[in-house]
Amino acid sequence: MLTDKGWRRQRLYKPFKEGYWNLCLGLRLLRAPQRRLPDFLLIGAQKAGTTSLFNYMSEHPQIDPPMRKEVHYFDVRYERSERWYRAHFPPVATIGQTLTGEASPAYMFYEGVEQRVQALTPEAKLIVVLRDPIRRAYSHYQQSGRKGFETKDFTTAMRAEAERLAAPGEQLLRDRVSGTVAQRKFSYLIRGHYAEQLERWFALFPREQFLILKAEDMFADPQTICDEVFAFLGLPPHRLKDTKVHNEGRYDREQLPNEEELGAYFAPHNARLAALIGRDMGW
């Protein structure tokens, strides 16, 4: 569990960590054309347990993870080259021996990412983890508060979201797939409009390239979910050694303000999702 003290420590050491990564990446760039593109992408959703799933998956002896979990090439770093992206992955010589991929959970949300993925890695397997949108929103809100972005109480922040995202100054950045500043910090509700996001991806990729998982199922039984993931990727079974929850925020999960109002808000979006994927998630 990442405490408030942990967040402060993380911010303190982040410049040193980034410097180390940039040094390693610079060395890998020398042979980037001989490196692979991902076999799979874990595209979302944010605050739905993607860090845990990625760590579980990385235990498999036939999965060779990238330099870092979230490369964010297709959204905030698309101005970088394909060579830069390849530098994060294993050498081409490992094709056929292992699979590789990355997990950037914002990919599903930002419009236009799906087109970039389709252009570069059209055959990549796409893994999606969806969480109860109310609890996802509350987790996102808590994270924004820990980082110092959010000062409003939860109910006020939810009711202010539409106005925040539509503020005139925010329109100036909408040509960027990475979204506006407000979208990145305060998009608590809209990120839970899962059907709208998946419809864009389904328009470009065959349904058989997707595996859609329920975060609550993964939290309850990581091994069963990973068995499903490994089978989807064509890998043999693997018994997990570590099934703890990773990157877990510190807050009271039992205290969920305004749940009734948010339940009514998300009901049509959840129904649209159920119709789209042929599964009622039970939220």
N, C-alpha and C positions, 0 to 999 in steps of 0.2 A: 504494500500500500504506500502510495506516495504522499507523505505528510506535507504540511505547509513549509516546514523546515527543509524538506526534500526539494520542494519547488524552488526555494531560494538558493539552495546549493546547486541545483541544476542550472539556474540562470547564471550563477557565478562561474561555473566551469564550462559553459557552453562555448565561449570564444576559443578556449583551448581545444575543446573537442572538435570544433569545426576546423580549426587550423590543422589538426592531425588528419582529419578526413580529407581535407583539400590536398595535403601533402601526398597521402596514399593515392588519391585519385589522379594527381598529376603524374605519378609514376606509372599508373595503369593506363593512362591515356597514350603512352608510347606504343602500346600494342593493342589499342582499342579495336582496330578492325578485325583482330583475331579473337574477339570476344563475342559472346552470344547475345541474342535477344531473349526476353523471358518466354517461358513456356506457359506460364500462368500469371494472372494478375488478381490480387485481392482488392476489389475496387470500392468496397464500402460495406456498411455505412460507418460514418464517424461515430465514435463512442458506442460501438456495438460489439466490442471484444475482438477487433481485428488484430490487436497486438498479441493477445493470448493465442489466437488461432495461428498466427504466423510463427510464434515461438514453438507451438506444438508441432506444426508442420516441419519446421527446421530440424527437429529431432530425427526425422526419417533419414536413414543413411543414403537414400537415393535422391534427396533434395539438397541442392547446393545453393544456399541463400546468397543474395547480393551483399555488397559492402554494408548497406543499411536497409532497414525495413522499408522506409518511405522515401523513395527516390523523387517523387513528385515531378517527373519529367513532363508528363502530358498535361499538367495544369500550370504550375507556377514557374517551371524551368524549361518551358518549351522553346525559348529563344536559344537554349544550348543546342549543340549538334547531336546527331545520332551517335557520333563517335563518343561524345561525353556520356550518353546514356549507356552505351555498350560497356564503357569502362567500369561500370558497377557490377558486371556479371562475370561468371567463370569463362575460361577459354573455350573456343569452339571445339577443341579436342575432346571435351567432356560430353559432347552431344551423343546421345545413345546410352551413356552411362548414368547420367543424373538428369534431373529436371531443375530448372531455376525459375525464379519469379520474384515479384516484389509486392508490397502491400501499401498502397497509398489510398486511404479510405475516402478522400475527397473526390476521387475520380468519378464516382457514380453521380455525384451531385452537380458538378459544374458542366453546363451545357457546352458542347463542342469537344469535350475530351473524347467522347466515343468515336468521333470522326478521326481524331488523331491516332487513337489506338488502332482503329480499323485500317488506316493507311500504312502503319508500320508493322503491326503484329496481328494480322487478320485471323490467324489460327490459334491465338492464345486462348487457353481456358480461362473463364471469368468466374471468380468466386465472390459471392455476395453474402454478407451476414447482416440480417435485419433484426432490430431490437424494438420492443414496444416503444412507439414513438413518443409517448409521454415520458417514460423513464429515460429515453435517449435525450430528450430535450432538457430534462432536469440535470442529467449528467453533464451535458454541454454547458448549461448555465453555471453549474458549479465550477467547471474548468475555467470559464471566462472570469468568474469571480476570483479564483486563485491567481490567475495571471494578471489581475488588476484591470481588466477591461470593463467588467460589469459592476455597476454601483447600485442598480435598481433591485428591488425585491423581485422574487420569481414571478409573481402574478403580474406586476406592473411591466416587467420585461416582456412577458408573453404578449400582453395587450399592446405594447409599444412596437412590436417587431415590424409589422407592416409599414408603419410610418418611418421607422428607422431605415428599412431597406429601400423605401421610395424617396428618401430625402434627395433634393435636387443635386447636391454635391456628389452623391453616390453615383449618379448617372454617368459621370465623367469617366469612370473606370469600366463600364460595362462592355467595352470592346475586348477586354481581357478575359480569357476563359477562366482565369484564376479568381474572377469575381471582384466585387467591391470590398472595401474594408469592412463595411457593416455585414456583408454576407459572410465574411470569414469569421467575424466575432459574435454576431447576434442572430444567426439564422437558426434559432432553436426549433421553431415549428416547421419551417419550409423544408428542412432537411428530412423531416419525417413524411414528406409526400413521396413515398417510395414508388408508387405506380407511375407517376409522371416521369421520374428519372429512369426507371427500367424500360418504359416504352421507347425512349430514345435509343437505348442500347439494343432492344429487341428489333428495332427497325434496321439495324446494320449487321447483327450477328445472328446465326442460327440458334435456336433455343437450346440445342444439345451442347452448346459451348458454355452454358451457364450452370452453376450449382448454387442454389439459393438455400441458405441455412437460417435457422432461427437462433438468435443469440441466447435466449433462455434455455434452449435445449443444450447448447454447448456449455454453458455455465453449469448445468446440472450433470452432464455426462460427457466430458471432453473426449474420452476414448471413442465412444460410439460415433460422435460427429467426425472425428479424425479418420475413423475407419471409412466413413462415407467419402470424405475428401480424398483419401489415398486411392480408393476404388475409382473415383471420378477421374483422377489423374493417371490411372492405369498402373498404379504402384502396388506392390505386395503389402500386406498388413504390417503394422509396426506397433509394438506396445509402448505407450508413452511412459517416460520416467518422471516427467514433471507435469502435473496437471493443475498447478496453482494459477490463480487469476493474475495476469500481468497488467501493469499500468492502471491499477485500480485507484480511483479518486477517493479522497477522505471526506465523507459527508454521510449524513443520516439518510439511508435509503427508505426507511419506513415513513419519514415525514415528507409527503409529496403534496404540496399545496395545490388547491384548485383542480383536483383530479377529475371531478365531475364535469366541469366546464371543458377541460381539455379532452375528455373522453368523447363528448359531443362534437367537438371540433374535428377530431381525427376519425370519427366513425365513417364518414363517406370516403375518406382517403383509404382507410383499411378495407372497405368493401370493394373499392376499385382495384386494390392490390390483389385481393382474393380472387376476383374475376380474372385478373390478368395472369396470375400464376397457377390458378386452379387449386389453391390451398388457403383455407382460413387459418390465419396465424393465431387466432384466439385472443386478440388484444381488445 
